[in-house]
Amino acid sequence: MLCFTRQDPRVLQELGGLNPLRLANPSPRPERLRHLVIGTPEGVRGAINHLHLLRYAEQREWSQLVTIPPFGILITPEQGEVFSLLRRDRQVG
């Protein structure tokens, strides 16, 4: 990150005429995180609504609810990815 409080020609010359308005190098591609919420339809909708209230994710950004088949689901990560699971009891009522 570059930040200038004043335009000093000597500093700009040392930096090769770098534009002082550039505050950050754009990253080539942001990391994409995938959130998976598994539970009852009411619990999943509640979690989605809660994340919306926290301004973390808009409700419309989530997929429709998908029924898990009797044989379960298989999640295949990309090389080098890790997994973390948060388990929390939901208060009903």
Secondary structure by P-SEA (a helix, b strand, c coil): ccccccccaaaaaaacccccccccccccccbbbbbbbbccaaaaaaaaaaaaaaccccccccccbbbbcccbbbbbbcccbbbbbbbbbbbcc
